[in-house]
């Protein structure tokens, strides 16, 4: 499923990589140090189904991800993520497509 994340402005990796034991998964010195400079604007990490490549829906901000695994985490629930999720959801909804006004179609 697609998710909104905040990236570190120093190394451009996900802020979550700087937390807990996640630094052990990367050689990045910034991530391993446990310090981060988070970008307040969330970034969409889109995912697609396999094998058909259909875009997957977005994790709702604040949702528990990968529950019951060693990689369990919670999607960010800050105001910026809620606003971005609302914009993305509106854009992806079929009835939210822009309407052509003033065109007869002829």
LOVOFI-748195 format. One line per field, with one value per residue: x, y, z of N, C-alpha, C in turn; residue number from 1; residue in three letters. Coordinates in steps of 0.1 Angstrom, whole numbers, plus 5000, padded with zeros to 4 digits. Layout:
n.x: c(X,...)
n.y: c(Y,...)
n.z: c(Z,...)
ca.x: c(X,...)
ca.y: c(Y,...)
ca.z: c(Z,...)
c.x: c(X,...)
c.y: c(Y,...)
c.z: c(Z,...)
num: c(NUM,...)
residuo: c(ALA,...)
REM end
This chain:
n.x: c(5008,5004,5021,5024,5053,5079,5108,5143,5160,5187,5199,5180,5167,5140,5125,5119,5139,5159,5152,5150,5161,5164,5185,5205,5201,5211,5240,5242,5255,5241,5215,5223,5232,5210,5200,5180,5168,5138,5118,5090,5070,5051,5060,5049,5050,5045,5029,5025,5005,5015,5013,5003,5006,4988,4979,4982,4960,4962,4977,4959,4965,4981,4975,4982,5009,5020,5014,5022,5046,5083,5088,5068,5050,5037,5017,5024,5006,5004,4992,4999,5002,4976,4962,4975,4968,4941,4939,4951,4933,4909,4917,4921,4896,4870,4847,4857,4870,4880,4855,4844,4836,4813,4817,4804,4808,4805)
n.y: c(4988,5023,5050,5079,5097,5114,5129,5130,5160,5161,5137,5126,5103,5082,5095,5076,5057,5067,5061,5040,5006,5008,5020,5002,4989,5003,5019,5046,5073,5094,5083,5062,5076,5085,5110,5135,5157,5165,5169,5190,5187,5161,5132,5112,5078,5058,5027,4997,4970,4936,4912,4931,4959,4978,5009,5011,5017,5044,5043,5052,5082,5077,5050,5017,4999,4969,4952,4930,4922,4924,4947,4965,4996,5029,5049,5083,5108,5136,5170,5179,5154,5144,5164,5161,5134,5137,5153,5136,5114,5125,5132,5107,5095,5084,5101,5125,5135,5162,5183,5191,5222,5240,5228,5213,5188,5182)
n.z: c(5000,4993,5009,5030,5038,5058,5047,5054,5055,5053,5044,5027,5031,5045,5075,5094,5091,5107,5133,5162,5158,5131,5117,5113,5089,5068,5053,5056,5072,5085,5090,5107,5128,5143,5144,5128,5102,5097,5068,5067,5049,5036,5017,4990,4988,4964,4956,4937,4925,4921,4897,4880,4881,4891,4906,4942,4970,4995,5027,5054,5073,5105,5107,5117,5105,5090,5111,5138,5129,5128,5116,5122,5122,5125,5104,5097,5114,5113,5108,5082,5068,5070,5055,5030,5024,5021,4998,4979,4980,4972,4946,4935,4935,4915,4910,4915,4893,4871,4857,4824,4815,4796,4771,4743,4733,4707)
ca.x: c(5000,5012,5022,5031,5065,5087,5122,5153,5166,5202,5203,5169,5160,5128,5128,5118,5152,5167,5146,5152,5171,5164,5198,5214,5197,5217,5253,5241,5259,5231,5205,5228,5235,5198,5195,5173,5162,5127,5111,5077,5061,5052,5063,5041,5058,5034,5032,5017,5003,5023,5021,4995,5010,4977,4983,4975,4955,4970,4975,4953,4975,4979,4972,4992,5013,5028,5012,5026,5059,5094,5088,5055,5052,5025,5018,5024,4993,5005,4983,5004,4999,4961,4959,4980,4960,4928,4941,4953,4921,4900,4922,4920,4882,4864,4838,4865,4876,4875,4844,4846,4824,4811,4820,4792,4812,4803)
ca.y: c(5000,5035,5057,5093,5097,5126,5126,5138,5170,5160,5125,5123,5090,5084,5098,5063,5050,5072,5057,5026,4998,5008,5025,4990,4985,5012,5024,5060,5078,5102,5074,5055,5085,5087,5124,5137,5170,5161,5178,5190,5184,5147,5127,5100,5066,5050,5013,4991,4956,4928,4915,4940,4973,4987,5017,5007,5028,5050,5040,5064,5087,5072,5036,5007,4992,4957,4948,4917,4919,4931,4960,4973,5010,5037,5060,5096,5114,5150,5177,5179,5141,5143,5173,5155,5122,5142,5158,5124,5106,5133,5131,5093,5091,5086,5112,5138,5140,5175,5183,5201,5231,5248,5220,5205,5174,5180)
ca.z: c(5000,4993,5022,5031,5047,5058,5043,5061,5045,5053,5036,5018,5035,5054,5089,5102,5091,5118,5146,5168,5152,5116,5112,5110,5076,5058,5056,5057,5085,5090,5095,5118,5140,5150,5143,5116,5100,5089,5059,5072,5038,5034,5003,4987,4983,4958,4954,4927,4927,4912,4885,4870,4882,4894,4918,4954,4978,5004,5041,5061,5083,5118,5106,5121,5093,5092,5125,5142,5124,5133,5109,5125,5123,5124,5094,5103,5116,5115,5100,5068,5062,5068,5043,5017,5021,5017,4984,4971,4980,4963,4932,4930,4935,4902,4909,4917,4881,4867,4847,4814,4815,4784,4759,4739,4729,4692)
c.x: c(5009,5011,5028,5042,5071,5101,5131,5159,5181,5206,5193,5163,5148,5132,5128,5131,5161,5163,5149,5163,5171,5177,5207,5211,5204,5231,5253,5245,5249,5220,5210,5231,5222,5193,5189,5169,5150,5121,5096,5066,5062,5054,5055,5051,5047,5039,5022,5016,5012,5014,5014,4999,4999,4981,4975,4970,4965,4967,4969,4963,4971,4976,4984,4996,5021,5026,5016,5039,5070,5094,5075,5059,5038,5027,5017,5010,4993,4995,4986,5001,4984,4957,4963,4972,4946,4928,4942,4941,4911,4904,4920,4905,4876,4855,4844,4872,4871,4864,4847,4834,4824,4814,4808,4795,4809,4815)
c.y: c(5012,5042,5070,5092,5111,5121,5135,5147,5169,5149,5121,5109,5092,5086,5085,5056,5055,5068,5042,5019,4998,5013,5013,4985,4993,5016,5039,5065,5087,5094,5067,5063,5087,5101,5126,5152,5168,5172,5178,5186,5169,5143,5114,5090,5057,5036,5008,4976,4949,4916,4926,4954,4983,4995,5012,5019,5032,5046,5053,5069,5081,5057,5028,5000,4980,4952,4933,4913,4927,4945,4968,4987,5017,5048,5073,5102,5129,5157,5177,5166,5140,5152,5166,5142,5126,5146,5145,5116,5112,5131,5117,5088,5094,5098,5125,5142,5153,5174,5194,5209,5239,5241,5212,5191,5172,5183)
c.z: c(5000,5006,5021,5041,5047,5055,5052,5051,5044,5043,5026,5020,5044,5068,5097,5102,5102,5132,5149,5161,5137,5110,5107,5096,5065,5062,5058,5071,5092,5097,5107,5130,5148,5151,5129,5115,5091,5080,5064,5062,5035,5019,5002,4982,4977,4956,4943,4929,4917,4909,4877,4871,4884,4907,4930,4962,4989,5019,5047,5072,5097,5118,5110,5108,5097,5106,5127,5135,5130,5127,5111,5127,5122,5113,5101,5103,5118,5105,5085,5061,5060,5056,5030,5014,5016,5002,4975,4970,4971,4949,4926,4929,4921,4900,4911,4904,4877,4856,4837,4813,4802,4771,4756,4735,4714,4684)
num: c(1,2,3,4,5,6,7,8,9,10,11,12,13,14,15,16,17,18,19,20,21,22,23,24,25,26,27,28,29,30,31,32,33,34,35,36,37,38,39,40,41,42,43,44,45,46,47,48,49,50,51,52,53,54,55,56,57,58,59,60,61,62,63,64,65,66,67,68,69,70,71,72,73,74,75,76,77,78,79,80,81,82,83,84,85,86,87,88,89,90,91,92,93,94,95,96,97,98,99,100,101,102,103,104,105,106)
residuo: c(UNK,UNK,UNK,UNK,UNK,UNK,UNK,UNK,UNK,UNK,UNK,UNK,UNK,UNK,UNK,UNK,UNK,UNK,UNK,UNK,UNK,UNK,UNK,UNK,UNK,UNK,UNK,UNK,UNK,UNK,UNK,UNK,UNK,UNK,UNK,UNK,UNK,UNK,UNK,UNK,UNK,UNK,UNK,UNK,UNK,UNK,UNK,UNK,UNK,UNK,UNK,UNK,UNK,UNK,UNK,UNK,UNK,UNK,UNK,UNK,UNK,UNK,UNK,UNK,UNK,UNK,UNK,UNK,UNK,UNK,UNK,UNK,UNK,UNK,UNK,UNK,UNK,UNK,UNK,UNK,UNK,UNK,UNK,UNK,UNK,UNK,UNK,UNK,UNK,UNK,UNK,UNK,UNK,UNK,UNK,UNK,UNK,UNK,UNK,UNK,UNK,UNK,UNK,UNK,UNK,UNK)
REM end
